[in-house]
Amino acid sequence: MADQHKPGEIVKTSGIYRVVNEGGDGPEFEVTCVEGEHFPPTRSGKGAHYQLIHGATHSHKHTELGSGDK
């Protein structure tokens, strides 16, 4: 089973996350979450969690991209 993250936890990997409601109630959908921020609360309340679908490096942290300073 994929790692599950609860609302309020700190995001450790930026990327696209699937929001899954406990018991399959309500629709699943995808959101972007950013490293260092908190996973947001959901309207469905208890039982919802986040699963990482695709991680991504922030552009300002990527080694192949310059900082833009000249």
N, C-alpha and C positions, 0 to 999 in steps of 0.2 A: 504494500500500500504506500502511496506517495506521502511525503511529509505533509502534515496538516498544521496550519497556523491559525490561531484564533484572533478575533478582533482585539485590538489593544496591544498585541505583541509588536515588537520592533521588527521591521523588515530587514533581513540580513542580505537578501539578494534582490536587486532590482529586476523587474521583468513583468511578464504577463501571468496573472493568476486567475484560476477558476474559482468562483465563489459557489460553494456547495452547501445547501441547507440539509440539516440532519433529517434523516428519514425520507429524503427526496421531495420534501414539501417545497413548492415554489420552483421557479425556473432557475437553472444554472446559467451563469453568465461570466464573462471575462473582464478583468480590469487591469490597469497598470498600477503597480505599487513600486515605490522608490526606496532604496536602501537608506536606513536611518530614520525613516518615518514610521508611524504606527499603522498597522492594518486597521482600516476604519470599521466602525460598528455597522451592522446591517439592520435594515428595517424589520427583517424577520425575527430579530432578537436572538434568543438562545439557540445553540446548536449549529450555527453557521460556521464554516471554516474556509480557509484559503488553501489552494494547492498550486504550486508553481508549475506552469506549463512550459514557459520558455524564459530563461534568465538572460539578462543583457547587461553589459558594462556601460555605465554612464559615460557619455562622450568625453567629459573632462577628466575621466580616470583612465581612458583607453591609451595604451602605450603607443599606438600607431597614429594617434591624433595629436596635433600640437595644441598648445594652450591658447594660441592666437596672438601671443605677445611677440613683437618684432623689435 
